[in-house]
Amino acid sequence: MKVHGSEDVLYVLRRTGRVLNPNQRIVVMLYAASEQRPDGSVWIKGAELAETAGMSAPVFSRTRKELEALGWLEEVDSVGTVRIFRLTPTVGAERGQSGGRLRLVGG
């Protein structure tokens, strides 16, 4: 899933509210707003994403593991010790095909 504007941002915030904690919501938003490959994977190191969010790397990593366990993120590849993730269709599940420019990706 990729956000393209304010409508998409508001949708993701509504979709994650009362479902995820604040750190989890930030990580979901980071993945949704980051540059993605056609399969939705984000090839940016976690440490870089953590820095963008103002989180420590361990907090970001722990939050990402929580999201993976909850089914919001999935690992799709790895390069050496760097793990590559993408959002699962869970984020946009309720929006469906009528989601305008919101692009859902799945495996």
C-alpha positions in Angstrom: 0.0 0.0 0.0 1.3 3.4 -0.9 -0.1 6.7 0.2 -0.3 9.4 -2.4 -1.9 12.3 -0.6 -3.8 13.6 2.4 -6.8 11.4 1.8 -4.6 8.3 2.0 -2.8 9.5 5.1 -6.2 10.2 6.8 -7.4 6.7 5.8 -4.3 5.0 7.2 -4.6 6.9 10.4 -8.3 6.0 10.8 -7.6 2.4 9.9 -4.9 2.0 12.5 -6.5 4.1 15.2 -7.6 2.0 18.3 -6.0 -1.0 16.6 -2.3 -0.2 16.9 -0.3 1.7 19.4 1.3 5.0 18.5 4.7 3.5 17.6 3.1 0.8 15.4 1.0 3.5 13.6 4.2 5.5 12.9 6.0 2.5 11.4 3.0 1.6 9.3 2.8 5.2 8.0 6.6 5.1 7.3 6.2 2.0 5.2 3.2 3.4 3.4 4.9 6.7 2.6 8.3 5.3 1.6 9.4 4.6 -1.9 8.2 1.1 -2.9 9.1 -1.4 -5.5 6.2 -2.7 -7.7 5.6 -5.6 -5.2 5.3 -3.0 -2.4 8.6 -3.8 -0.8 10.5 -1.0 0.9 14.3 -1.3 0.3 15.3 1.2 3.0 17.3 0.1 6.0 15.3 -0.1 9.3 17.9 2.2 10.9 17.2 4.8 8.3 13.5 4.6 8.8 14.0 4.7 12.6 16.0 7.9 12.2 13.3 9.4 10.1 10.7 8.7 12.8 13.0 9.8 15.6 13.0 6.3 17.1 16.0 4.3 18.3 16.9 1.4 16.1 15.9 -1.2 18.8 12.5 0.4 19.4 11.9 0.4 15.6 13.0 -3.2 15.2 10.8 -4.3 18.1 7.8 -2.4 16.7 8.4 -3.9 13.3 8.4 -7.4 14.8 5.1 -6.7 16.6 3.6 -5.5 13.3 4.8 -8.7 11.6 3.3 -10.8 14.3 0.0 -8.9 13.9 0.0 -9.4 10.2 0.5 -5.8 9.1 4.0 -6.3 7.8 5.6 -9.2 6.0 9.2 -10.0 5.2 9.6 -10.4 1.4 13.4 -10.6 1.0 16.8 -10.1 2.6 20.2 -8.9 1.5 22.8 -10.1 3.9 21.6 -9.1 7.3 19.2 -6.5 5.9 15.6 -7.7 5.9 13.1 -6.3 3.3 9.5 -5.7 4.3 6.2 -4.6 2.8 2.8 -3.8 4.2 0.3 -6.5 3.8 -3.1 -5.8 2.3 -4.5 -5.5 5.9 -4.0 -1.8 5.8 -6.2 -1.2 2.9 -8.6 -4.1 3.4 -11.7 -2.0 4.1 -11.0 0.5 1.4 -11.0 -2.2 -1.4 -11.1 -1.3 -5.1 -12.9 2.0 -4.4 -9.8 3.3 -2.7 -9.0 5.8 -5.4 -5.3 6.1 -5.8 -4.4 4.0 -2.8 -2.5 1.0 -4.3 -2.7 -2.3 -2.6 -0.1 -4.9 -3.1 -0.1 -8.5 -2.0 1.8 -11.7 -2.2 
